[in-house]
């Protein structure tokens, strides 16, 4: 077992990383303005982003899906973020939580992380790029290294070993 910085092993540092990412996803769930978010704000913003996307063929499938399911799609989004957060924080079904988190970040990057044709729609698109890339990269690293064997419920239950 290699000790890094004379403190924790590499596996323990990876556990700290997946716990931290999980807490970030939970924070994402907790900061949403739910009365507005669930009643259409999220769906409306997603559709406007898609309509102003520089490459409509990438965004329109998402817009169509959100438009057809605008009553329950925001709930699905919150459930996905919460599932990723709980899975990563507690190390429960960690590989599945990582895949869900990566897909969420890729979708956010696809819509909100590109410069819209009408810049007033999303002036902070570059902030979205930074946040999502800063989550995608470590999530891929954790998935590639199989980082769920330490400080996780997966290791307690013998899952994914």
Secondary structure, DSSP 8 states (H G I E B T S, - for coil): --EETTTEEHHHHHHHHHHHHHHHHHHHHHTS-HHHIIIIIHHHHHHHHHHT-SSHHHHHHHHHHHHHTTTTHHHHHHHHHHHHHHHHHHTSSHHHHHHHHHHHHHHHHHHHTS--SSGGG-TTHHHHHHHHHHHHHHHHHHHHHT--SSSSHHHHHTTT-
